[in-house]
Amino acid sequence: MPEIGTELRDAIDGAVPLLLALDDKASLLPRTPGKWSPRQIVGHLIDSACNNHARFVRAQFQEDLVFPGYEQDRWVAVQRYDDVPWTELIALWAAYNRHIARIMSAAPESELTRPRARHSLDAIAWQPVPTARPATLGYFMRDYIGHLHHHLKQILDGWNDDRGLRAKG
């Protein structure tokens, strides 16, 4: 099984040039009315990094995986990500996730694989774990990477020639 921090670093390294190839105009346009723009999606991924950073650290010195959720739409709205330069958002997202990759890499195998009977992954994980089933920090970290891939795919697959938008270059 690939080392979890490496999985995240590979995702970042693969996505950054593709995201930077998206022009400024395209980064402001939602795929469909009422949905987030690429800037807002990357902002959401920054918010996810912020919340999960604290969770991944705390999980290594507490007995459970019980963490509060957060109001994703309100976080995106309050931070006005559409007003932030595209390249600045990408740089912040990449740097924050590289830091999280270091946390993942430093986590002892015993912490990654230790089953936790109490958790809130039924409510906060991208792919929920039923409350009756134990969860591990390793699962939670991989779920974070899956969530990240999901949103990157929305951006990179969603803005293509059929909308008349092309990546610059």
Chimera marker file (.cmm) of the C-alpha trace (Angstrom):
<marker_set name="trace">
<marker id="1" x="0.000" y="0.000" z="0.000" r="1" g="1" b="0" radius="0.5"/>
<marker id="2" x="1.464" y="3.402" z="-0.956" r="1" g="1" b="0" radius="0.5"/>
<marker id="3" x="2.552" y="5.649" z="1.878" r="1" g="1" b="0" radius="0.5"/>
<marker id="4" x="-0.337" y="8.004" z="2.594" r="1" g="1" b="0" radius="0.5"/>
<marker id="5" x="1.658" y="11.265" z="2.592" r="1" g="1" b="0" radius="0.5"/>
<marker id="6" x="3.103" y="10.321" z="-0.790" r="1" g="1" b="0" radius="0.5"/>
<marker id="7" x="-0.408" y="9.810" z="-2.160" r="1" g="1" b="0" radius="0.5"/>
<marker id="8" x="-1.326" y="13.361" z="-1.171" r="1" g="1" b="0" radius="0.5"/>
<marker id="9" x="1.928" y="14.869" z="-2.480" r="1" g="1" b="0" radius="0.5"/>
<marker id="10" x="1.427" y="13.080" z="-5.816" r="1" g="1" b="0" radius="0.5"/>
<marker id="11" x="-2.117" y="14.467" z="-6.065" r="1" g="1" b="0" radius="0.5"/>
<marker id="12" x="-0.867" y="18.006" z="-5.406" r="1" g="1" b="0" radius="0.5"/>
<marker id="13" x="2.060" y="17.740" z="-7.814" r="1" g="1" b="0" radius="0.5"/>
<marker id="14" x="-0.203" y="16.399" z="-10.553" r="1" g="1" b="0" radius="0.5"/>
<marker id="15" x="-2.958" y="18.957" z="-10.048" r="1" g="1" b="0" radius="0.5"/>
<marker id="16" x="-1.037" y="22.223" z="-9.670" r="1" g="1" b="0" radius="0.5"/>
<marker id="17" x="0.065" y="22.607" z="-13.312" r="1" g="1" b="0" radius="0.5"/>
<marker id="18" x="-3.390" y="21.606" z="-14.532" r="1" g="1" b="0" radius="0.5"/>
<marker id="19" x="-5.096" y="24.108" z="-12.245" r="1" g="1" b="0" radius="0.5"/>
<marker id="20" x="-2.677" y="26.871" z="-13.212" r="1" g="1" b="0" radius="0.5"/>
<marker id="21" x="-3.479" y="26.174" z="-16.875" r="1" g="1" b="0" radius="0.5"/>
<marker id="22" x="-7.085" y="27.227" z="-16.257" r="1" g="1" b="0" radius="0.5"/>
<marker id="23" x="-7.411" y="30.880" z="-17.199" r="1" g="1" b="0" radius="0.5"/>
<marker id="24" x="-8.663" y="33.567" z="-14.819" r="1" g="1" b="0" radius="0.5"/>
<marker id="25" x="-12.024" y="33.952" z="-16.559" r="1" g="1" b="0" radius="0.5"/>
<marker id="26" x="-12.746" y="30.223" z="-16.428" r="1" g="1" b="0" radius="0.5"/>
<marker id="27" x="-11.775" y="30.058" z="-12.742" r="1" g="1" b="0" radius="0.5"/>
<marker id="28" x="-14.630" y="32.447" z="-11.930" r="1" g="1" b="0" radius="0.5"/>
<marker id="29" x="-17.417" y="30.622" z="-13.754" r="1" g="1" b="0" radius="0.5"/>
<marker id="30" x="-19.513" y="27.939" z="-12.068" r="1" g="1" b="0" radius="0.5"/>
<marker id="31" x="-20.041" y="24.804" z="-14.120" r="1" g="1" b="0" radius="0.5"/>
<marker id="32" x="-23.786" y="25.235" z="-13.754" r="1" g="1" b="0" radius="0.5"/>
<marker id="33" x="-25.909" y="27.954" z="-12.126" r="1" g="1" b="0" radius="0.5"/>
<marker id="34" x="-26.010" y="27.627" z="-8.360" r="1" g="1" b="0" radius="0.5"/>
<marker id="35" x="-22.797" y="25.582" z="-8.163" r="1" g="1" b="0" radius="0.5"/>
<marker id="36" x="-19.376" y="26.712" z="-7.003" r="1" g="1" b="0" radius="0.5"/>
<marker id="37" x="-16.810" y="28.218" z="-9.367" r="1" g="1" b="0" radius="0.5"/>
<marker id="38" x="-13.338" y="26.630" z="-9.588" r="1" g="1" b="0" radius="0.5"/>
<marker id="39" x="-12.083" y="29.353" z="-7.230" r="1" g="1" b="0" radius="0.5"/>
<marker id="40" x="-14.794" y="28.495" z="-4.738" r="1" g="1" b="0" radius="0.5"/>
<marker id="41" x="-14.053" y="24.769" z="-5.057" r="1" g="1" b="0" radius="0.5"/>
<marker id="42" x="-10.354" y="25.367" z="-4.369" r="1" g="1" b="0" radius="0.5"/>
<marker id="43" x="-11.410" y="27.620" z="-1.482" r="1" g="1" b="0" radius="0.5"/>
<marker id="44" x="-13.539" y="24.767" z="-0.162" r="1" g="1" b="0" radius="0.5"/>
<marker id="45" x="-10.505" y="22.480" z="-0.425" r="1" g="1" b="0" radius="0.5"/>
<marker id="46" x="-8.503" y="25.021" z="1.593" r="1" g="1" b="0" radius="0.5"/>
<marker id="47" x="-11.271" y="25.027" z="4.228" r="1" g="1" b="0" radius="0.5"/>
<marker id="48" x="-11.216" y="21.228" z="4.227" r="1" g="1" b="0" radius="0.5"/>
<marker id="49" x="-7.447" y="21.316" z="4.713" r="1" g="1" b="0" radius="0.5"/>
<marker id="50" x="-7.847" y="23.739" z="7.619" r="1" g="1" b="0" radius="0.5"/>
<marker id="51" x="-10.419" y="21.591" z="9.398" r="1" g="1" b="0" radius="0.5"/>
<marker id="52" x="-8.741" y="18.261" z="8.693" r="1" g="1" b="0" radius="0.5"/>
<marker id="53" x="-5.273" y="19.495" z="9.610" r="1" g="1" b="0" radius="0.5"/>
<marker id="54" x="-6.460" y="19.954" z="13.190" r="1" g="1" b="0" radius="0.5"/>
<marker id="55" x="-8.332" y="16.644" z="13.143" r="1" g="1" b="0" radius="0.5"/>
<marker id="56" x="-5.305" y="14.669" z="11.890" r="1" g="1" b="0" radius="0.5"/>
<marker id="57" x="-3.076" y="16.132" z="14.592" r="1" g="1" b="0" radius="0.5"/>
<marker id="58" x="-5.576" y="15.697" z="17.438" r="1" g="1" b="0" radius="0.5"/>
<marker id="59" x="-6.402" y="12.132" z="16.385" r="1" g="1" b="0" radius="0.5"/>
<marker id="60" x="-2.858" y="11.095" z="17.255" r="1" g="1" b="0" radius="0.5"/>
<marker id="61" x="-3.267" y="11.921" z="20.936" r="1" g="1" b="0" radius="0.5"/>
<marker id="62" x="-6.912" y="11.242" z="21.643" r="1" g="1" b="0" radius="0.5"/>
<marker id="63" x="-8.746" y="7.955" z="22.005" r="1" g="1" b="0" radius="0.5"/>
<marker id="64" x="-11.529" y="8.635" z="19.519" r="1" g="1" b="0" radius="0.5"/>
<marker id="65" x="-12.109" y="10.195" z="16.115" r="1" g="1" b="0" radius="0.5"/>
<marker id="66" x="-14.881" y="12.532" z="17.227" r="1" g="1" b="0" radius="0.5"/>
<marker id="67" x="-14.608" y="15.974" z="15.620" r="1" g="1" b="0" radius="0.5"/>
<marker id="68" x="-17.045" y="18.774" z="14.866" r="1" g="1" b="0" radius="0.5"/>
<marker id="69" x="-18.173" y="19.454" z="11.333" r="1" g="1" b="0" radius="0.5"/>
<marker id="70" x="-18.298" y="22.859" z="9.692" r="1" g="1" b="0" radius="0.5"/>
<marker id="71" x="-20.740" y="24.771" z="7.508" r="1" g="1" b="0" radius="0.5"/>
<marker id="72" x="-19.051" y="24.424" z="4.129" r="1" g="1" b="0" radius="0.5"/>
<marker id="73" x="-21.237" y="26.814" z="2.131" r="1" g="1" b="0" radius="0.5"/>
<marker id="74" x="-20.991" y="29.520" z="4.774" r="1" g="1" b="0" radius="0.5"/>
<marker id="75" x="-17.203" y="29.154" z="5.006" r="1" g="1" b="0" radius="0.5"/>
<marker id="76" x="-16.914" y="29.606" z="1.232" r="1" g="1" b="0" radius="0.5"/>
<marker id="77" x="-19.316" y="32.577" z="1.226" r="1" g="1" b="0" radius="0.5"/>
<marker id="78" x="-17.651" y="34.412" z="4.130" r="1" g="1" b="0" radius="0.5"/>
<marker id="79" x="-14.163" y="34.085" z="2.640" r="1" g="1" b="0" radius="0.5"/>
<marker id="80" x="-15.167" y="35.418" z="-0.818" r="1" g="1" b="0" radius="0.5"/>
<marker id="81" x="-12.835" y="33.147" z="-2.734" r="1" g="1" b="0" radius="0.5"/>
<marker id="82" x="-13.938" y="34.631" z="-6.066" r="1" g="1" b="0" radius="0.5"/>
<marker id="83" x="-12.158" y="37.838" z="-5.003" r="1" g="1" b="0" radius="0.5"/>
<marker id="84" x="-8.816" y="36.079" z="-4.461" r="1" g="1" b="0" radius="0.5"/>
<marker id="85" x="-6.387" y="35.782" z="-7.389" r="1" g="1" b="0" radius="0.5"/>
<marker id="86" x="-6.473" y="32.269" z="-8.888" r="1" g="1" b="0" radius="0.5"/>
<marker id="87" x="-2.711" y="31.745" z="-8.627" r="1" g="1" b="0" radius="0.5"/>
<marker id="88" x="-2.750" y="32.823" z="-4.956" r="1" g="1" b="0" radius="0.5"/>
<marker id="89" x="-5.479" y="30.287" z="-4.150" r="1" g="1" b="0" radius="0.5"/>
<marker id="90" x="-3.589" y="27.485" z="-5.890" r="1" g="1" b="0" radius="0.5"/>
<marker id="91" x="-0.383" y="28.364" z="-4.011" r="1" g="1" b="0" radius="0.5"/>
<marker id="92" x="-2.162" y="28.394" z="-0.631" r="1" g="1" b="0" radius="0.5"/>
<marker id="93" x="-3.995" y="25.122" z="-1.364" r="1" g="1" b="0" radius="0.5"/>
<marker id="94" x="-0.789" y="23.392" z="-2.478" r="1" g="1" b="0" radius="0.5"/>
<marker id="95" x="1.284" y="24.642" z="0.478" r="1" g="1" b="0" radius="0.5"/>
<marker id="96" x="-1.334" y="23.702" z="3.045" r="1" g="1" b="0" radius="0.5"/>
<marker id="97" x="-1.719" y="20.224" z="1.591" r="1" g="1" b="0" radius="0.5"/>
<marker id="98" x="2.038" y="19.670" z="1.470" r="1" g="1" b="0" radius="0.5"/>
<marker id="99" x="2.051" y="20.402" z="5.195" r="1" g="1" b="0" radius="0.5"/>
<marker id="100" x="-0.768" y="17.895" z="5.733" r="1" g="1" b="0" radius="0.5"/>
<marker id="101" x="1.181" y="15.337" z="3.670" r="1" g="1" b="0" radius="0.5"/>
<marker id="102" x="4.080" y="15.760" z="6.142" r="1" g="1" b="0" radius="0.5"/>
<marker id="103" x="1.691" y="15.131" z="9.048" r="1" g="1" b="0" radius="0.5"/>
<marker id="104" x="0.389" y="12.019" z="7.294" r="1" g="1" b="0" radius="0.5"/>
<marker id="105" x="3.912" y="10.749" z="6.628" r="1" g="1" b="0" radius="0.5"/>
<marker id="106" x="4.964" y="11.318" z="10.240" r="1" g="1" b="0" radius="0.5"/>
<marker id="107" x="1.971" y="9.523" z="11.761" r="1" g="1" b="0" radius="0.5"/>
<marker id="108" x="3.034" y="6.201" z="13.308" r="1" g="1" b="0" radius="0.5"/>
<marker id="109" x="1.564" y="3.107" z="11.682" r="1" g="1" b="0" radius="0.5"/>
<marker id="110" x="0.093" y="2.173" z="15.056" r="1" g="1" b="0" radius="0.5"/>
<marker id="111" x="-1.960" y="5.402" z="15.064" r="1" g="1" b="0" radius="0.5"/>
<marker id="112" x="-3.030" y="4.998" z="11.438" r="1" g="1" b="0" radius="0.5"/>
<marker id="113" x="-4.335" y="1.462" z="11.955" r="1" g="1" b="0" radius="0.5"/>
<marker id="114" x="-5.696" y="1.622" z="15.513" r="1" g="1" b="0" radius="0.5"/>
<marker id="115" x="-9.473" y="0.986" z="15.415" r="1" g="1" b="0" radius="0.5"/>
<marker id="116" x="-11.547" y="3.668" z="17.129" r="1" g="1" b="0" radius="0.5"/>
<marker id="117" x="-14.980" y="2.575" z="18.312" r="1" g="1" b="0" radius="0.5"/>
<marker id="118" x="-16.085" y="6.196" z="18.854" r="1" g="1" b="0" radius="0.5"/>
<marker id="119" x="-15.978" y="8.463" z="15.837" r="1" g="1" b="0" radius="0.5"/>
<marker id="120" x="-17.988" y="11.041" z="13.936" r="1" g="1" b="0" radius="0.5"/>
<marker id="121" x="-17.024" y="9.784" z="10.475" r="1" g="1" b="0" radius="0.5"/>
<marker id="122" x="-20.673" y="9.004" z="9.831" r="1" g="1" b="0" radius="0.5"/>
<marker id="123" x="-21.204" y="12.778" z="9.699" r="1" g="1" b="0" radius="0.5"/>
<marker id="124" x="-17.904" y="14.337" z="8.607" r="1" g="1" b="0" radius="0.5"/>
<marker id="125" x="-16.206" y="11.867" z="6.254" r="1" g="1" b="0" radius="0.5"/>
<marker id="126" x="-16.643" y="12.161" z="2.496" r="1" g="1" b="0" radius="0.5"/>
<marker id="127" x="-17.358" y="8.409" z="2.399" r="1" g="1" b="0" radius="0.5"/>
<marker id="128" x="-19.075" y="7.943" z="5.774" r="1" g="1" b="0" radius="0.5"/>
<marker id="129" x="-18.379" y="5.118" z="8.205" r="1" g="1" b="0" radius="0.5"/>
<marker id="130" x="-21.445" y="3.862" z="10.128" r="1" g="1" b="0" radius="0.5"/>
<marker id="131" x="-21.263" y="4.654" z="13.830" r="1" g="1" b="0" radius="0.5"/>
<marker id="132" x="-21.500" y="0.961" z="14.717" r="1" g="1" b="0" radius="0.5"/>
<marker id="133" x="-18.312" y="0.182" z="12.769" r="1" g="1" b="0" radius="0.5"/>
<marker id="134" x="-14.879" y="1.172" z="14.124" r="1" g="1" b="0" radius="0.5"/>
<marker id="135" x="-12.835" y="3.605" z="12.042" r="1" g="1" b="0" radius="0.5"/>
<marker id="136" x="-9.125" y="4.320" z="11.714" r="1" g="1" b="0" radius="0.5"/>
<marker id="137" x="-7.127" y="7.470" z="11.225" r="1" g="1" b="0" radius="0.5"/>
<marker id="138" x="-5.625" y="5.901" z="8.098" r="1" g="1" b="0" radius="0.5"/>
<marker id="139" x="-9.106" y="5.515" z="6.620" r="1" g="1" b="0" radius="0.5"/>
<marker id="140" x="-9.948" y="9.109" z="7.515" r="1" g="1" b="0" radius="0.5"/>
<marker id="141" x="-6.768" y="10.409" z="5.868" r="1" g="1" b="0" radius="0.5"/>
<marker id="142" x="-7.391" y="8.403" z="2.688" r="1" g="1" b="0" radius="0.5"/>
<marker id="143" x="-10.990" y="9.645" z="2.694" r="1" g="1" b="0" radius="0.5"/>
<marker id="144" x="-9.590" y="13.193" z="2.750" r="1" g="1" b="0" radius="0.5"/>
<marker id="145" x="-7.498" y="12.409" z="-0.331" r="1" g="1" b="0" radius="0.5"/>
<marker id="146" x="-10.543" y="10.880" z="-2.050" r="1" g="1" b="0" radius="0.5"/>
<marker id="147" x="-12.531" y="14.049" z="-1.330" r="1" g="1" b="0" radius="0.5"/>
<marker id="148" x="-9.704" y="16.146" z="-2.758" r="1" g="1" b="0" radius="0.5"/>
<marker id="149" x="-9.584" y="14.023" z="-5.954" r="1" g="1" b="0" radius="0.5"/>
<marker id="150" x="-13.364" y="14.307" z="-6.294" r="1" g="1" b="0" radius="0.5"/>
<marker id="151" x="-13.275" y="18.099" z="-6.307" r="1" g="1" b="0" radius="0.5"/>
<marker id="152" x="-10.205" y="18.328" z="-8.530" r="1" g="1" b="0" radius="0.5"/>
<marker id="153" x="-12.038" y="16.137" z="-11.036" r="1" g="1" b="0" radius="0.5"/>
<marker id="154" x="-15.006" y="18.524" z="-10.898" r="1" g="1" b="0" radius="0.5"/>
<marker id="155" x="-12.741" y="21.405" z="-11.830" r="1" g="1" b="0" radius="0.5"/>
<marker id="156" x="-10.563" y="19.692" z="-14.400" r="1" g="1" b="0" radius="0.5"/>
<marker id="157" x="-13.283" y="17.677" z="-16.138" r="1" g="1" b="0" radius="0.5"/>
<marker id="158" x="-16.008" y="20.285" z="-15.823" r="1" g="1" b="0" radius="0.5"/>
<marker id="159" x="-14.484" y="23.181" z="-17.686" r="1" g="1" b="0" radius="0.5"/>
<marker id="160" x="-13.809" y="22.039" z="-21.210" r="1" g="1" b="0" radius="0.5"/>
<marker id="161" x="-14.503" y="22.893" z="-24.830" r="1" g="1" b="0" radius="0.5"/>
<marker id="162" x="-18.241" y="22.183" z="-24.627" r="1" g="1" b="0" radius="0.5"/>
<marker id="163" x="-18.613" y="25.337" z="-22.503" r="1" g="1" b="0" radius="0.5"/>
<marker id="164" x="-16.366" y="27.347" z="-24.786" r="1" g="1" b="0" radius="0.5"/>
<marker id="165" x="-13.739" y="27.623" z="-22.074" r="1" g="1" b="0" radius="0.5"/>
<marker id="166" x="-10.223" y="26.498" z="-22.719" r="1" g="1" b="0" radius="0.5"/>
<marker id="167" x="-7.261" y="26.225" z="-20.474" r="1" g="1" b="0" radius="0.5"/>
<marker id="168" x="-4.699" y="28.874" z="-21.320" r="1" g="1" b="0" radius="0.5"/>
<marker id="169" x="-1.607" y="27.783" z="-23.168" r="1" g="1" b="0" radius="0.5"/>
<link id1="1" id2="2" r="1" g="1" b="0" radius="0.2"/>
<link id1="2" id2="3" r="1" g="1" b="0" radius="0.2"/>
<link id1="3" id2="4" r="1" g="1" b="0" radius="0.2"/>
<link id1="4" id2="5" r="1" g="1" b="0" radius="0.2"/>
<link id1="5" id2="6" r="1" g="1" b="0" radius="0.2"/>
<link id1="6" id2="7" r="1" g="1" b="0" radius="0.2"/>
<link id1="7" id2="8" r="1" g="1" b="0" radius="0.2"/>
<link id1="8" id2="9" r="1" g="1" b="0" radius="0.2"/>
<link id1="9" id2="10" r="1" g="1" b="0" radius="0.2"/>
<link id1="10" id2="11" r="1" g="1" b="0" radius="0.2"/>
<link id1="11" id2="12" r="1" g="1" b="0" radius="0.2"/>
<link id1="12" id2="13" r="1" g="1" b="0" radius="0.2"/>
<link id1="13" id2="14" r="1" g="1" b="0" radius="0.2"/>
<link id1="14" id2="15" r="1" g="1" b="0" radius="0.2"/>
<link id1="15" id2="16" r="1" g="1" b="0" radius="0.2"/>
<link id1="16" id2="17" r="1" g="1" b="0" radius="0.2"/>
<link id1="17" id2="18" r="1" g="1" b="0" radius="0.2"/>
<link id1="18" id2="19" r="1" g="1" b="0" radius="0.2"/>
<link id1="19" id2="20" r="1" g="1" b="0" radius="0.2"/>
<link id1="20" id2="21" r="1" g="1" b="0" radius="0.2"/>
<link id1="21" id2="22" r="1" g="1" b="0" radius="0.2"/>
<link id1="22" id2="23" r="1" g="1" b="0" radius="0.2"/>
<link id1="23" id2="24" r="1" g="1" b="0" radius="0.2"/>
<link id1="24" id2="25" r="1" g="1" b="0" radius="0.2"/>
<link id1="25" id2="26" r="1" g="1" b="0" radius="0.2"/>
<link id1="26" id2="27" r="1" g="1" b="0" radius="0.2"/>
<link id1="27" id2="28" r="1" g="1" b="0" radius="0.2"/>
<link id1="28" id2="29" r="1" g="1" b="0" radius="0.2"/>
<link id1="29" id2="30" r="1" g="1" b="0" radius="0.2"/>
<link id1="30" id2="31" r="1" g="1" b="0" radius="0.2"/>
<link id1="31" id2="32" r="1" g="1" b="0" radius="0.2"/>
<link id1="32" id2="33" r="1" g="1" b="0" radius="0.2"/>
<link id1="33" id2="34" r="1" g="1" b="0" radius="0.2"/>
<link id1="34" id2="35" r="1" g="1" b="0" radius="0.2"/>
<link id1="35" id2="36" r="1" g="1" b="0" radius="0.2"/>
<link id1="36" id2="37" r="1" g="1" b="0" radius="0.2"/>
<link id1="37" id2="38" r="1" g="1" b="0" radius="0.2"/>
<link id1="38" id2="39" r="1" g="1" b="0" radius="0.2"/>
<link id1="39" id2="40" r="1" g="1" b="0" radius="0.2"/>
<link id1="40" id2="41" r="1" g="1" b="0" radius="0.2"/>
<link id1="41" id2="42" r="1" g="1" b="0" radius="0.2"/>
<link id1="42" id2="43" r="1" g="1" b="0" radius="0.2"/>
<link id1="43" id2="44" r="1" g="1" b="0" radius="0.2"/>
<link id1="44" id2="45" r="1" g="1" b="0" radius="0.2"/>
<link id1="45" id2="46" r="1" g="1" b="0" radius="0.2"/>
<link id1="46" id2="47" r="1" g="1" b="0" radius="0.2"/>
<link id1="47" id2="48" r="1" g="1" b="0" radius="0.2"/>
<link id1="48" id2="49" r="1" g="1" b="0" radius="0.2"/>
<link id1="49" id2="50" r="1" g="1" b="0" radius="0.2"/>
<link id1="50" id2="51" r="1" g="1" b="0" radius="0.2"/>
<link id1="51" id2="52" r="1" g="1" b="0" radius="0.2"/>
<link id1="52" id2="53" r="1" g="1" b="0" radius="0.2"/>
<link id1="53" id2="54" r="1" g="1" b="0" radius="0.2"/>
<link id1="54" id2="55" r="1" g="1" b="0" radius="0.2"/>
<link id1="55" id2="56" r="1" g="1" b="0" radius="0.2"/>
<link id1="56" id2="57" r="1" g="1" b="0" radius="0.2"/>
<link id1="57" id2="58" r="1" g="1" b="0" radius="0.2"/>
<link id1="58" id2="59" r="1" g="1" b="0" radius="0.2"/>
<link id1="59" id2="60" r="1" g="1" b="0" radius="0.2"/>
<link id1="60" id2="61" r="1" g="1" b="0" radius="0.2"/>
<link id1="61" id2="62" r="1" g="1" b="0" radius="0.2"/>
<link id1="62" id2="63" r="1" g="1" b="0" radius="0.2"/>
<link id1="63" id2="64" r="1" g="1" b="0" radius="0.2"/>
<link id1="64" id2="65" r="1" g="1" b="0" radius="0.2"/>
<link id1="65" id2="66" r="1" g="1" b="0" radius="0.2"/>
<link id1="66" id2="67" r="1" g="1" b="0" radius="0.2"/>
<link id1="67" id2="68" r="1" g="1" b="0" radius="0.2"/>
<link id1="68" id2="69" r="1" g="1" b="0" radius="0.2"/>
<link id1="69" id2="70" r="1" g="1" b="0" radius="0.2"/>
<link id1="70" id2="71" r="1" g="1" b="0" radius="0.2"/>
<link id1="71" id2="72" r="1" g="1" b="0" radius="0.2"/>
<link id1="72" id2="73" r="1" g="1" b="0" radius="0.2"/>
<link id1="73" id2="74" r="1" g="1" b="0" radius="0.2"/>
<link id1="74" id2="75" r="1" g="1" b="0" radius="0.2"/>
<link id1="75" id2="76" r="1" g="1" b="0" radius="0.2"/>
<link id1="76" id2="77" r="1" g="1" b="0" radius="0.2"/>
<link id1="77" id2="78" r="1" g="1" b="0" radius="0.2"/>
<link id1="78" id2="79" r="1" g="1" b="0" radius="0.2"/>
<link id1="79" id2="80" r="1" g="1" b="0" radius="0.2"/>
<link id1="80" id2="81" r="1" g="1" b="0" radius="0.2"/>
<link id1="81" id2="82" r="1" g="1" b="0" radius="0.2"/>
<link id1="82" id2="83" r="1" g="1" b="0" radius="0.2"/>
<link id1="83" id2="84" r="1" g="1" b="0" radius="0.2"/>
<link id1="84" id2="85" r="1" g="1" b="0" radius="0.2"/>
<link id1="85" id2="86" r="1" g="1" b="0" radius="0.2"/>
<link id1="86" id2="87" r="1" g="1" b="0" radius="0.2"/>
<link id1="87" id2="88" r="1" g="1" b="0" radius="0.2"/>
<link id1="88" id2="89" r="1" g="1" b="0" radius="0.2"/>
<link id1="89" id2="90" r="1" g="1" b="0" radius="0.2"/>
<link id1="90" id2="91" r="1" g="1" b="0" radius="0.2"/>
<link id1="91" id2="92" r="1" g="1" b="0" radius="0.2"/>
<link id1="92" id2="93" r="1" g="1" b="0" radius="0.2"/>
<link id1="93" id2="94" r="1" g="1" b="0" radius="0.2"/>
<link id1="94" id2="95" r="1" g="1" b="0" radius="0.2"/>
<link id1="95" id2="96" r="1" g="1" b="0" radius="0.2"/>
<link id1="96" id2="97" r="1" g="1" b="0" radius="0.2"/>
<link id1="97" id2="98" r="1" g="1" b="0" radius="0.2"/>
<link id1="98" id2="99" r="1" g="1" b="0" radius="0.2"/>
<link id1="99" id2="100" r="1" g="1" b="0" radius="0.2"/>
<link id1="100" id2="101" r="1" g="1" b="0" radius="0.2"/>
<link id1="101" id2="102" r="1" g="1" b="0" radius="0.2"/>
<link id1="102" id2="103" r="1" g="1" b="0" radius="0.2"/>
<link id1="103" id2="104" r="1" g="1" b="0" radius="0.2"/>
<link id1="104" id2="105" r="1" g="1" b="0" radius="0.2"/>
<link id1="105" id2="106" r="1" g="1" b="0" radius="0.2"/>
<link id1="106" id2="107" r="1" g="1" b="0" radius="0.2"/>
<link id1="107" id2="108" r="1" g="1" b="0" radius="0.2"/>
<link id1="108" id2="109" r="1" g="1" b="0" radius="0.2"/>
<link id1="109" id2="110" r="1" g="1" b="0" radius="0.2"/>
<link id1="110" id2="111" r="1" g="1" b="0" radius="0.2"/>
<link id1="111" id2="112" r="1" g="1" b="0" radius="0.2"/>
<link id1="112" id2="113" r="1" g="1" b="0" radius="0.2"/>
<link id1="113" id2="114" r="1" g="1" b="0" radius="0.2"/>
<link id1="114" id2="115" r="1" g="1" b="0" radius="0.2"/>
<link id1="115" id2="116" r="1" g="1" b="0" radius="0.2"/>
<link id1="116" id2="117" r="1" g="1" b="0" radius="0.2"/>
<link id1="117" id2="118" r="1" g="1" b="0" radius="0.2"/>
<link id1="118" id2="119" r="1" g="1" b="0" radius="0.2"/>
<link id1="119" id2="120" r="1" g="1" b="0" radius="0.2"/>
<link id1="120" id2="121" r="1" g="1" b="0" radius="0.2"/>
<link id1="121" id2="122" r="1" g="1" b="0" radius="0.2"/>
<link id1="122" id2="123" r="1" g="1" b="0" radius="0.2"/>
<link id1="123" id2="124" r="1" g="1" b="0" radius="0.2"/>
<link id1="124" id2="125" r="1" g="1" b="0" radius="0.2"/>
<link id1="125" id2="126" r="1" g="1" b="0" radius="0.2"/>
<link id1="126" id2="127" r="1" g="1" b="0" radius="0.2"/>
<link id1="127" id2="128" r="1" g="1" b="0" radius="0.2"/>
<link id1="128" id2="129" r="1" g="1" b="0" radius="0.2"/>
<link id1="129" id2="130" r="1" g="1" b="0" radius="0.2"/>
<link id1="130" id2="131" r="1" g="1" b="0" radius="0.2"/>
<link id1="131" id2="132" r="1" g="1" b="0" radius="0.2"/>
<link id1="132" id2="133" r="1" g="1" b="0" radius="0.2"/>
<link id1="133" id2="134" r="1" g="1" b="0" radius="0.2"/>
<link id1="134" id2="135" r="1" g="1" b="0" radius="0.2"/>
<link id1="135" id2="136" r="1" g="1" b="0" radius="0.2"/>
<link id1="136" id2="137" r="1" g="1" b="0" radius="0.2"/>
<link id1="137" id2="138" r="1" g="1" b="0" radius="0.2"/>
<link id1="138" id2="139" r="1" g="1" b="0" radius="0.2"/>
<link id1="139" id2="140" r="1" g="1" b="0" radius="0.2"/>
<link id1="140" id2="141" r="1" g="1" b="0" radius="0.2"/>
<link id1="141" id2="142" r="1" g="1" b="0" radius="0.2"/>
<link id1="142" id2="143" r="1" g="1" b="0" radius="0.2"/>
<link id1="143" id2="144" r="1" g="1" b="0" radius="0.2"/>
<link id1="144" id2="145" r="1" g="1" b="0" radius="0.2"/>
<link id1="145" id2="146" r="1" g="1" b="0" radius="0.2"/>
<link id1="146" id2="147" r="1" g="1" b="0" radius="0.2"/>
<link id1="147" id2="148" r="1" g="1" b="0" radius="0.2"/>
<link id1="148" id2="149" r="1" g="1" b="0" radius="0.2"/>
<link id1="149" id2="150" r="1" g="1" b="0" radius="0.2"/>
<link id1="150" id2="151" r="1" g="1" b="0" radius="0.2"/>
<link id1="151" id2="152" r="1" g="1" b="0" radius="0.2"/>
<link id1="152" id2="153" r="1" g="1" b="0" radius="0.2"/>
<link id1="153" id2="154" r="1" g="1" b="0" radius="0.2"/>
<link id1="154" id2="155" r="1" g="1" b="0" radius="0.2"/>
<link id1="155" id2="156" r="1" g="1" b="0" radius="0.2"/>
<link id1="156" id2="157" r="1" g="1" b="0" radius="0.2"/>
<link id1="157" id2="158" r="1" g="1" b="0" radius="0.2"/>
<link id1="158" id2="159" r="1" g="1" b="0" radius="0.2"/>
<link id1="159" id2="160" r="1" g="1" b="0" radius="0.2"/>
<link id1="160" id2="161" r="1" g="1" b="0" radius="0.2"/>
<link id1="161" id2="162" r="1" g="1" b="0" radius="0.2"/>
<link id1="162" id2="163" r="1" g="1" b="0" radius="0.2"/>
<link id1="163" id2="164" r="1" g="1" b="0" radius="0.2"/>
<link id1="164" id2="165" r="1" g="1" b="0" radius="0.2"/>
<link id1="165" id2="166" r="1" g="1" b="0" radius="0.2"/>
<link id1="166" id2="167" r="1" g="1" b="0" radius="0.2"/>
<link id1="167" id2="168" r="1" g="1" b="0" radius="0.2"/>
<link id1="168" id2="169" r="1" g="1" b="0" radius="0.2"/>
</marker_set>
